[in-house]
Amino acid sequence: MAGLIQRTARAIDDMWHSIWHESGRAEKIVIAVLLLITGLAIPVIPIVWIARIIAD
């Protein structure tokens, strides 16, 4: 079970890196605005932080 959680966390972390770190400044602003407008920033950001902690 712990392996599944760690693999899932690593997948979330990889997805976050591919979206956020490979984007330009304008794309990051658009992503951040869309997340804030749709209200997804509240559940997404803590999930990503937790996934990064578990993945490390």
N, C-alpha and C positions, 0 to 999 in steps of 0.2 A: 504494500500500500504506500509506503514511504517513497519507493521508487517511482510509482505512478505520479504522486504529488510533485516530486522533484522534476520529472520529465515534463509534466504539464507546466510547471513554473518556468522551466527553461524554454519551453515553446513560446510562452507568453512573453518572456524576456527577449527572445530572438525576434518575435513579431514586432515588439516595441522598438527594437534597434533598427529593424528594416524600415519601419515607417518614420520614426523620429530622426534618427541619426543620418539617414541618407537623403533627407529632405533639405531644401533650401530654406532660407529665412522666411520668404513669402509663404511657402507651403506650410511651414510650422505655424505661422500666424493663422492661416486659414483653418488648419486642423484644430488649433486651440479655440478659435472662435466657434467653430462648429460644435466642438465638445461642450463648450459653455452654453451655447444656445440650446442645444438639445438636452442638456442636463445630464449627459453621460460622464462628465468630468468627475462627478462625485463618486460613482462606483468604479470608474476605470482607473483613476490615478492611484487610489489605495491598493487595488488589485495588482497593478504593475509594480508598485513599491514592494509589496509582500512577495510577489513572484521573483523579483530581483534578489531579495534577501534569501529566499529559499534556494534559488539557482546558484548563488555563490556558496 
